[in-house]
């Protein structure tokens, strides 16, 4: 009898062990713009069919789910997320629920959506949950501040002028000294308004000279160059070769060139020219950094952040995107003619700037380890090549030291 009990217990333990799984989510916060859509990735490891599981996405209250999937269909959706949520694929290679992919898609993002989202999966004898942190950014923030400040300035000036003139209508008199005073006040008010507008217009600008204090000389490693790329003798200009046969609509991720410089700490800045005289601005390029040693690139699935790649890509009519998980799509107008790249290794940040417009475009947050090197890809089909520039010396002045390095950053 005791042998039967022991065997039964062992069988139960084996059954429970075979049914165990873990919920996996991205380690870094997911960043998206207000009004856009985003995918909060979540999957089961080891992969198993999740169609028979209970999948619950919730924020602060377990019993008030953002989305609840059970018994093979969606059972409940929180009111404020109705018509904005669905279960989706976290990548083109995903097999969906049958492959353990329980990712959540959020649409029409608002600032109220920012914060933690819990991904919970439960079977008959096992369950697990993890948290995805969502951050919402507003790229039009500085311009909204400028618009409302100008509007308030104009309204205050109008109200002040009406009250001032109305006072004279009540008294019927305007002494000579008050006429002089009125002219002085109007002049001061105009100067203050102009000064305020000029100050606010510059708030979104980036201090390029401050960035260039971290400039380093970058060149391309000719020994690790893709055979279908052409490189100049100074190792600064690269483009696609005439013999390269590009098939399909996907960006040619394999045409990679790698920087000869390695970084393991500190801040490092470089600039890339994306246009040439009398030719259109490049529409296809990929610029960022990569972990040292990762030089075999075949397609998009090989250039993920988990594989040691971090970049911003311009894919012609398909727009701009990052390779973060999930990817962030951007609408950049005007198209950058000169791109600035700042690698802050110690703080785990890779930032991109439109040097011509003096604007911050994007910051990718990650955790770098080991050596990282610059990454370049000139794409195919453009007249202009991709050219690494030697940054000019920054202008030293007292004003430079008073301005922050990032005066308008995206989290």
Protein Blocks (a to p, Z undefined) as FASTA:
>chain_A
ZZmmmmmmmmmmmmmmmmgccddddfbdcdddehiacdddddddddddfklpccdddfkl
mklcfbdceehiafbdcfklgokaccddfbfkbgbjmnopacdcdehiafklgccddddd
ddfkbccddddddddddfklmmmmmmmmmmmmmmmmmmmmmmmmmmmmmnopacfklmmm
mmmmmmmmmmmmmmmmmmmmmmmpccfklmmmmgccddddfklgcfkbccdfkopaccdd
fklccedjbdcfklccddfbdcfedjddddddfbdehiacdfbdcdddddehiaccfblm
lmcfknopacdddehjnopadfbdcddddddddddfbdcddddfknopacdddfklopaf
bdcddddehjddddddebghiabdcdddddddddddfklmmpcfblcdcZZ
